[in-house]
Amino acid sequence: MTPSKFVLSLGLALAPLMAGGAATAQQLPETAQAAAPLPGPQERLFELTGMSETLDVMRQELLALTDDLAETHLDGRPGPGWTAAVEEITAPKALEATLRRAFEADIAGADLAPILNFYDSAVGRQVVKLEIEARRSFLDAAVEDAANQAVAGGTALPEGQMTLIDRYIEVNDLVAYNVMGAMNSNYQFYRGLGDGGVLELSDDEMLADVWEREEDTTQESTTWLRAFLSTAYAPLAEEDLRTLVELSESEPGQRLNRAFFAGFNAVYDQVYHALGLAVASEAASEEL
């Protein structure tokens, strides 16, 4: 399971900066030191599932997002303070420390033997390799668009493989997890803007705005998941894909899926709130 690329809503206009309300650099999260290794089996699982490599691709996605934020909220002319803030917020050590803490807390007590056995096998290693390669290829919008079109046109994969991918999405509740992750990230971004004094909405109003986008977010997540997974798993034999689905249906597989999302959601929540603060801080510096 690889988490979806969460979609950030950028439609809200910023309010005029309120006196004394601007975020300061001191409010942004400090760059964390390298996280301590996880307990033995957990550390092995972290390595086998390619968590660090996936996080590296996600960081590239986040950096692209910051360009969109600068264009939308800072008139495409951010100053050096914005660049410094983005580097701090997306510092690899800080992101991985957050990921490890949340992953470890959620996976604790799970039966790791079946999932370690799978991901240490040739098929398991291939699954991880294919997921990371597909995620990296989707950094190119043209690749993602082509995958979307192939799925929409029914030409992405043979029917048997596509049925298994849809089953994989269903078993892991990937659409719901991704929708809630996207909505939480949007909310955290709005909170950052509000804490920085450039978004004059109450907490209830922020939540209402996020929930208004649930239907669109669900559609976007469903489309992305089917396109991404059909791209990633195209080289897998149908038998191997069925083995992956069966693992996902098991209790250990479900625990791993939940822990993945706990870890990556923690990263997104931290980053998006900090980005909201950074936008507010940059807006303040432009006003001065």
C-alpha positions as CSV (number, residue, x, y, z in Angstrom):
1,M,0.0,0.0,0.0
2,T,1.3,3.4,-1.0
3,P,-0.7,6.4,0.3
4,S,-2.3,8.7,-2.3
5,K,-1.0,12.2,-3.2
6,F,-3.3,14.3,-1.1
7,V,-5.0,17.2,-2.8
8,L,-4.8,20.6,-1.3
9,S,-7.6,23.0,-1.8
10,L,-6.3,26.5,-2.8
11,G,-9.6,28.3,-3.4
12,L,-9.9,30.5,-0.3
13,A,-8.7,34.0,-0.6
14,L,-6.5,35.4,2.2
15,A,-7.9,38.0,4.5
16,P,-6.0,41.3,5.0
17,L,-3.2,40.7,7.6
18,M,-4.4,41.5,11.1
19,A,-2.1,43.5,13.3
20,G,0.0,41.3,15.5
21,G,-1.4,38.2,13.9
22,A,1.4,37.2,11.6
23,A,3.2,33.9,12.0
24,T,6.9,34.2,12.8
25,A,9.8,32.0,11.8
26,Q,10.0,30.8,15.4
27,Q,6.5,29.2,15.1
28,L,7.6,26.9,12.3
29,P,8.7,23.4,13.4
30,E,12.4,23.1,14.0
31,T,14.3,20.6,11.9
32,A,14.4,17.3,13.7
33,Q,17.5,15.2,14.3
34,A,17.6,11.8,12.7
35,A,15.0,9.5,14.4
36,A,16.2,6.6,16.6
37,P,15.9,3.2,15.0
38,L,12.7,1.3,15.6
39,P,12.6,-2.0,17.5
40,G,14.2,-4.7,15.4
41,P,11.3,-6.2,13.5
42,Q,9.7,-2.8,13.0
43,E,12.9,-1.4,11.7
44,R,13.2,-4.3,9.3
45,L,9.6,-3.8,8.1
46,F,10.2,0.0,7.7
47,E,13.2,-0.8,5.4
48,L,11.5,-3.7,3.5
49,T,8.5,-1.6,2.6
50,G,10.6,1.3,1.3
51,M,9.2,3.9,3.6
52,S,12.2,6.2,3.3
53,E,12.2,6.0,-0.5
54,T,8.4,6.7,-0.6
55,L,8.9,9.6,1.7
56,D,11.6,11.0,-0.6
57,V,9.1,11.0,-3.6
58,M,6.4,12.6,-1.4
59,R,8.9,15.3,-0.5
60,Q,9.3,16.0,-4.2
61,E,5.5,16.3,-4.5
62,L,5.4,18.6,-1.6
63,L,8.1,20.9,-3.1
64,A,6.0,21.1,-6.2
65,L,3.0,22.0,-4.1
66,T,4.9,24.9,-2.5
67,D,5.4,26.3,-5.9
68,D,1.6,26.3,-6.4
69,L,1.1,27.9,-3.0
70,A,3.6,30.7,-3.8
71,E,1.8,31.3,-7.1
72,T,-1.7,31.3,-5.6
73,H,-1.1,33.1,-2.3
74,L,2.1,35.1,-2.8
75,D,1.6,36.3,-6.3
76,G,4.4,34.0,-7.5
77,R,7.1,36.3,-5.9
78,P,8.1,34.7,-2.6
79,G,11.1,36.1,-0.8
80,P,14.0,34.3,0.8
81,G,12.0,33.8,4.0
82,W,9.6,31.5,2.1
83,T,12.5,29.5,0.6
84,A,14.1,29.0,4.0
85,A,10.7,28.0,5.5
86,V,10.0,25.5,2.8
87,E,13.5,23.9,3.2
88,E,12.9,23.7,7.0
89,I,9.4,22.3,6.7
90,T,10.4,19.6,4.2
91,A,13.7,18.7,5.7
92,P,14.1,14.9,5.2
93,K,15.2,14.2,8.7
94,A,12.3,16.1,10.2
95,L,9.8,14.3,7.9
96,E,11.2,10.9,8.6
97,A,11.3,11.4,12.4
98,T,7.6,12.2,12.3
99,L,6.8,9.3,10.1
100,R,8.8,6.8,12.3
101,R,7.1,8.0,15.5
102,A,3.6,7.6,14.2
103,F,4.3,4.4,12.4
104,E,5.9,2.8,15.4
105,A,3.1,3.8,17.7
106,D,0.4,2.3,15.5
107,I,2.1,-0.9,14.5
108,A,3.1,-1.8,18.1
109,G,1.8,-5.2,19.1
110,A,1.0,-6.4,15.6
111,D,2.0,-9.8,14.4
112,L,4.7,-8.8,12.0
113,A,5.9,-12.3,10.9
114,P,3.5,-12.7,7.9
115,I,4.1,-9.3,6.5
116,L,7.9,-9.5,7.1
117,N,7.9,-12.9,5.2
118,F,6.0,-11.4,2.3
119,Y,8.1,-8.2,1.9
120,D,11.3,-10.2,2.3
121,S,10.3,-12.4,-0.6
122,A,11.0,-11.8,-4.3
123,V,7.4,-10.9,-4.9
124,G,7.3,-8.5,-1.9
125,R,10.5,-6.7,-3.0
126,Q,9.1,-6.4,-6.5
127,V,5.9,-4.9,-5.2
128,V,7.8,-2.2,-3.2
129,K,10.1,-1.5,-6.2
130,L,7.2,-1.1,-8.6
131,E,5.2,1.2,-6.2
132,I,8.2,3.5,-5.7
133,E,9.0,3.6,-9.5
134,A,5.3,4.4,-10.3
135,R,5.1,7.1,-7.7
136,R,8.2,8.7,-9.0
137,S,7.0,8.5,-12.6
138,F,3.8,10.3,-11.5
139,L,5.9,13.4,-10.7
140,D,5.6,13.9,-14.5
141,A,2.0,15.1,-15.0
142,A,1.9,13.7,-18.5
143,V,2.6,10.2,-17.1
144,E,-0.2,10.5,-14.6
145,D,-2.6,11.9,-17.2
146,A,-1.9,9.0,-19.6
147,A,-2.5,6.5,-16.7
148,N,-5.8,8.2,-15.9
149,Q,-6.9,8.0,-19.6
150,A,-5.9,4.3,-19.8
151,V,-8.0,3.5,-16.8
152,A,-10.9,5.6,-18.0
153,G,-10.7,3.9,-21.4
154,G,-10.5,0.4,-20.0
155,T,-7.1,-0.2,-21.6
156,A,-4.9,0.0,-18.5
157,L,-4.9,-3.7,-17.6
158,P,-6.6,-7.0,-18.4
159,E,-9.9,-7.4,-16.6
160,G,-8.7,-9.9,-14.1
161,Q,-5.8,-7.7,-12.9
162,M,-8.1,-4.6,-12.8
163,T,-10.6,-6.5,-10.7
164,L,-7.9,-7.5,-8.2
165,I,-6.7,-3.9,-8.0
166,D,-10.3,-2.7,-7.3
167,R,-10.5,-5.4,-4.6
168,Y,-7.2,-4.3,-3.2
169,I,-8.5,-0.7,-3.0
170,E,-11.7,-2.0,-1.3
171,V,-10.1,-4.3,1.2
172,N,-7.7,-1.6,2.4
173,D,-10.4,1.1,2.4
174,L,-7.9,3.2,0.4
175,V,-10.4,5.7,-0.9
176,A,-11.8,6.5,2.6
177,Y,-8.3,6.7,4.1
178,N,-7.1,9.0,1.3
179,V,-10.2,11.2,1.5
180,M,-9.9,11.7,5.2
181,G,-6.1,12.3,4.9
182,A,-6.7,15.0,2.2
183,M,-9.5,16.6,4.2
184,N,-7.4,16.7,7.4
185,S,-4.4,18.2,5.4
186,N,-6.7,20.9,4.0
187,Y,-8.0,21.6,7.5
188,Q,-4.4,21.8,8.9
189,F,-3.4,24.2,6.1
190,Y,-6.4,26.5,6.9
191,R,-5.5,26.3,10.6
192,G,-2.0,27.4,9.8
193,L,-3.4,30.4,7.8
194,G,-5.7,31.2,10.6
195,D,-3.0,30.9,13.3
196,G,-1.0,33.3,11.2
197,G,-3.8,35.8,11.0
198,V,-4.5,35.8,7.2
199,L,-7.7,33.6,7.2
200,E,-10.6,35.0,9.1
201,L,-12.7,31.8,9.5
202,S,-13.8,30.1,12.6
203,D,-12.9,26.4,13.2
204,D,-16.4,25.4,12.2
205,E,-16.2,27.4,9.0
206,M,-12.9,25.8,8.1
207,L,-14.4,22.3,8.7
208,A,-17.5,23.2,6.7
209,D,-15.4,24.4,3.7
210,V,-13.3,21.2,3.8
211,W,-16.4,19.0,4.0
212,E,-17.9,20.8,1.0
213,R,-15.1,19.3,-1.1
214,E,-15.7,15.7,0.1
215,E,-17.4,14.6,-3.1
216,D,-14.7,16.1,-5.4
217,T,-11.9,14.7,-3.2
218,T,-13.5,11.2,-3.3
219,Q,-13.6,11.3,-7.1
220,E,-10.0,12.6,-7.3
221,S,-8.7,10.0,-4.8
222,T,-10.5,7.1,-6.6
223,T,-9.2,8.2,-10.0
224,W,-5.6,8.6,-8.7
225,L,-5.6,5.3,-6.9
226,R,-6.8,3.2,-9.8
227,A,-4.4,5.0,-12.2
228,F,-1.4,4.7,-9.8
229,L,-2.0,1.1,-8.8
230,S,-2.7,-0.1,-12.4
231,T,0.6,1.5,-13.4
232,A,2.5,0.1,-10.4
233,Y,1.2,-3.4,-10.6
234,A,1.0,-3.9,-14.3
235,P,4.2,-6.1,-14.4
236,L,2.9,-8.3,-11.6
237,A,1.6,-11.8,-12.4
238,E,-2.0,-12.1,-11.6
239,E,-1.2,-14.8,-9.1
240,D,1.3,-12.5,-7.3
241,L,-1.3,-9.7,-7.2
242,R,-3.8,-12.1,-5.7
243,T,-1.3,-13.0,-3.0
244,L,-0.9,-9.3,-2.2
245,V,-4.7,-8.9,-1.9
246,E,-4.9,-11.9,0.4
247,L,-2.2,-10.5,2.6
248,S,-4.2,-7.2,2.8
249,E,-7.3,-9.1,3.9
250,S,-5.5,-10.6,6.9
251,E,-5.3,-9.1,10.3
252,P,-1.5,-8.3,10.0
253,G,-2.1,-6.8,6.6
254,Q,-4.8,-4.6,7.9
255,R,-2.6,-3.4,10.8
256,L,0.2,-2.6,8.3
257,N,-2.2,-0.6,6.2
258,R,-3.4,1.4,9.2
259,A,0.1,2.0,10.4
260,F,1.1,3.3,6.9
261,F,-1.6,5.9,7.0
262,A,-1.0,6.8,10.6
263,G,2.6,7.6,9.7
264,F,2.1,9.4,6.5
265,N,-0.9,11.3,7.7
266,A,1.2,12.6,10.6
267,V,3.7,13.9,8.1
268,Y,1.1,15.6,6.0
269,D,-0.7,17.2,9.0
270,Q,2.6,18.6,10.3
271,V,3.7,19.9,6.9
272,Y,0.4,21.4,5.8
273,H,-0.1,23.3,9.1
274,A,3.5,24.6,8.9
275,L,2.9,25.6,5.2
276,G,-0.1,27.7,6.3
277,L,2.0,29.4,8.9
278,A,4.7,30.0,6.3
279,V,2.3,31.6,3.9
280,A,1.1,33.8,6.7
281,S,4.6,34.7,7.7
282,E,5.6,35.6,4.1
283,A,2.5,37.7,3.6
284,A,3.4,39.6,6.8
285,S,6.9,40.3,5.5
286,E,5.4,41.6,2.2
287,E,3.1,43.9,4.1
288,L,6.0,45.5,6.0
